[in-house]
Amino acid sequence: MYGHPIYSGQAEAKGLFYAGDPCSGDSCQIGGNIATNAGGNRAVKYGTTRHQIYAVTVVNPLGEIVQLGSRLKKQSTGYCLDQLIIGSEGTLGIITKATIKLLPKLPCKIDILAVFQSADAAIDTVKEILKKHITPTCVEFMDNITLHSVERFLQTTLPGSDVGNHLIIELEGETEDDLDDKIMRLDEICTKRGAAEVLVADSERIWKARKSFAEAVRAESLIVCKEDLVVPVDKEPELLHFILAQAQKYNLITRIAAHAGDGNIHLNILKNEDIPYEEWEKRIANNQAELYTYVYSLGGRLSGEHGIGYKRRGLMERFTDPVELSMMKAIKKALDPNNILNPGKIFKLDD
C-alpha cells in the first residue's frame, strides 16, 4: 500500500487522475488514507477517500482474507462492508489491496484567490459560491494570522496578507468558455460579499502556502492542540465566530485553516509561552467542553477527516450518542472478538 496514486505518471499519461488530495500528500500513503477516510482539498466536489474506492482486500481479525466491494457503479447486495472498513482506523481489518477510481481530467482549470478584510465575510461567502452551481473543485480558507505564520515559515510574502483573509477557489471547466463563465460569476459573488481583491492565483505559490499550514504551526510551537471540527457548510460562519470568541475568553493562540467548501475547520491552538503547561491544558479542556457542545448543537462532529485514535477517544465517548456508540462497540466485538486490532482506539470496549 505504498505511494499515493495522485502522483501516478501512468494515470496522468492516460488523461486520468485520482480525486483524493490530502494536504499531507507529500508524506501520506494511500493505505493510511483509506484506513482513516482522509478528506483533503477536493472533497467539496469529489468526496472523501471512501468515494474514490471500488473495493478493498482485507485480512480480518480472525486471519481470513476477503475482498469487500467491487468495481461497480452501484450495488445493494447486503451490508456495505467495504465502506465499514474504510475509515475504521485499523480496528476492524488490515487493508492489503485496494481498487481505486480514476477519473478523466477536465481540460481547463484555474485557481482563484479572493482576499477579504473580514474573516467572517470570507467564510460566509462559501455557501453563496456553492448555491450558484459553480461547482468548485476546492474552496480553502486561511485567516490573516495564519497567513503571517505561513509567510514566516516560507520566508515569503503572500498577496493581501497585510490585512486580508484568503479564500482559494479551484475551478474546472469543459471548455475555456465554460471556465470563463464560472470565473465571472465567482468574481461577482466574491466582490458583492466584500472581497477587496479577486485574483488569478499563482497556483504553485498559493498551494504551497496552503499545504504548509501544519509545518508552519509546528515551527511556531511543538505543543499544539489540533482540532478537526466539521459542521454543515451554512453553519461555518457561526462556528468561526464561536471559535474566536472562545479564544478571547480563554486567552488561546489560534491558527485556522479550513476546507471551507465542506465545513471542515482545522483549529490549531498553540501553547502560550507565559503560562505553565498544566494551566494551558486546563484551558484547552474547558474550551473543548464548550466547543464540542456547540459543534454538536449545530449538527457537527468532532472530526471531519483526521479520525479519533486514542487522543480523541474520551471526547468520542462523551459526545457520541450512546445508542450509536453501543452499535459501534457491537460491531467491533462481533468482527474482532479477541480485540486484537488497535484495541482501545476510537473507544474502549465494555468489560
DAFENLIN-V171694 format. One record per backbone hydrogen bond with DSSP energy under -0.5 kcal/mol. CO is the residue of the C=O (numbers start at 0). NH is the residue of the N-H. E is the energy in kcal/mol with one decimal. If there is no record, write none. Layout:
CO;NH;E, CO;NH;E
//
This chain:
0;30;-1.2, 2;29;-1.2, 3;6;-2.0, 4;7;-1.8, 6;8;-0.5, 7;11;-1.9, 8;12;-2.3, 9;13;-0.9, 10;13;-0.8, 10;15;-2.7, 11;14;-1.8, 14;104;-2.8, 16;18;-0.5, 16;102;-2.9, 20;40;-2.3, 21;24;-1.6, 23;26;-2.2, 23;27;-2.3, 28;32;-2.2, 29;33;-2.3, 30;34;-2.4, 31;35;-1.8, 32;36;-0.8, 32;37;-2.4, 33;36;-0.5, 33;86;-1.7, 34;88;-2.9, 37;48;-2.4, 38;20;-0.7, 39;42;-0.9, 40;43;-0.6, 41;44;-1.3, 41;45;-3.0, 42;46;-1.4, 47;50;-1.5, 48;51;-2.5, 49;52;-0.6, 51;100;-3.2, 53;69;-0.9, 54;98;-2.8, 55;57;-0.5, 55;67;-3.2, 56;95;-2.7, 56;96;-1.2, 57;59;-0.7, 57;65;-2.5, 58;93;-2.5, 59;62;-2.5, 63;59;-2.9, 65;57;-3.1, 65;67;-0.5, 67;55;-2.5, 69;71;-2.5, 75;77;-0.9, 78;80;-1.6, 79;83;-1.0, 80;84;-2.1, 81;85;-2.2, 84;87;-2.2, 87;90;-1.6, 91;60;-0.5, 92;94;-0.6, 93;58;-2.6, 96;56;-2.8, 97;99;-0.7, 98;53;-3.2, 98;54;-1.3, 102;16;-2.1, 107;172;-2.4, 109;170;-2.9, 110;200;-2.5, 111;113;-0.5, 111;168;-3.0, 112;114;-0.5, 112;198;-3.2, 113;115;-0.5, 113;166;-2.1, 114;195;-2.5, 114;196;-1.3, 115;164;-2.5, 117;121;-1.9, 118;122;-2.5, 119;123;-2.1, 120;124;-1.2, 121;124;-0.6, 121;125;-0.6, 122;125;-0.6, 123;127;-0.6, 124;128;-2.0, 125;129;-2.1, 126;130;-1.5, 127;131;-1.1, 128;133;-0.9, 129;132;-0.9, 136;44;-0.8, 137;169;-1.7, 138;260;-1.8, 139;167;-2.7, 140;257;-2.4, 141;165;-2.3, 142;146;-2.0, 143;147;-1.9, 144;148;-1.5, 145;149;-2.5, 146;150;-2.6, 147;151;-2.2, 148;152;-1.9, 149;153;-2.8, 150;154;-1.6, 150;155;-1.5, 157;160;-1.7, 159;162;-0.9, 159;163;-2.8, 164;115;-2.7, 165;141;-1.8, 166;113;-2.7, 166;168;-0.6, 167;139;-2.7, 167;169;-0.5, 168;111;-3.2, 169;136;-2.8, 169;137;-1.1, 170;109;-2.2, 172;107;-1.6, 174;178;-2.3, 175;179;-2.8, 176;180;-2.2, 177;181;-1.7, 178;182;-2.4, 179;183;-2.4, 180;184;-2.1, 181;185;-2.4, 182;186;-2.8, 183;187;-2.1, 184;188;-2.2, 185;189;-2.7, 186;190;-2.5, 187;191;-2.3, 188;192;-1.6, 189;194;-2.6, 190;193;-1.5, 193;116;-0.6, 196;114;-2.7, 198;112;-2.9, 198;200;-0.7, 200;202;-1.1, 201;205;-2.9, 202;206;-2.4, 203;207;-1.6, 204;208;-1.7, 205;209;-2.2, 206;210;-2.6, 207;211;-0.6, 208;211;-0.8, 209;212;-1.3, 211;215;-2.8, 212;216;-2.1, 213;217;-2.3, 214;218;-2.0, 215;219;-1.1, 216;219;-0.5, 216;220;-2.0, 221;223;-0.7, 222;270;-2.0, 223;225;-0.6, 224;226;-0.6, 224;268;-2.7, 226;266;-1.3, 227;303;-1.8, 228;264;-2.2, 229;300;-2.3, 231;234;-2.4, 232;235;-1.5, 234;238;-2.1, 235;239;-2.8, 236;240;-2.2, 237;241;-2.1, 238;242;-2.8, 239;243;-2.2, 240;244;-2.0, 241;245;-2.6, 242;246;-2.0, 243;247;-1.6, 244;248;-2.2, 245;249;-2.5, 246;250;-0.5, 246;251;-2.5, 247;250;-0.5, 251;253;-0.7, 252;269;-2.5, 254;267;-2.8, 255;142;-1.8, 256;265;-2.9, 257;140;-2.4, 257;259;-1.5, 258;261;-1.9, 258;263;-1.7, 259;262;-0.8, 262;230;-2.0, 262;264;-0.7, 263;258;-2.5, 263;265;-0.5, 264;228;-1.1, 264;266;-0.8, 265;256;-1.9, 265;267;-0.6, 266;226;-3.4, 267;254;-2.2, 267;269;-0.6, 268;224;-2.6, 269;252;-0.8, 271;274;-1.0, 275;279;-2.0, 276;280;-2.7, 277;281;-1.8, 278;282;-2.1, 279;283;-2.5, 280;284;-2.5, 281;285;-2.3, 282;286;-2.6, 283;287;-2.9, 284;288;-2.1, 285;289;-1.6, 286;290;-3.3, 287;291;-2.9, 288;292;-1.2, 289;293;-2.0, 290;294;-2.7, 291;295;-2.6, 292;296;-1.4, 293;297;-1.1, 294;297;-0.7, 294;299;-2.6, 295;298;-1.2, 300;229;-1.8, 301;227;-0.7, 307;311;-1.7, 308;345;-2.4, 309;312;-0.7, 311;315;-2.7, 312;316;-2.5, 313;317;-1.7, 314;318;-2.5, 315;319;-1.8, 320;324;-2.7, 321;325;-2.2, 322;326;-1.9, 323;327;-2.0, 324;328;-2.4, 325;329;-2.0, 326;330;-2.0, 327;331;-2.3, 328;332;-2.5, 329;333;-2.1, 330;334;-2.5, 331;335;-2.5, 335;338;-2.0, 339;341;-0.7, 341;344;-1.8, 344;346;-2.2
//
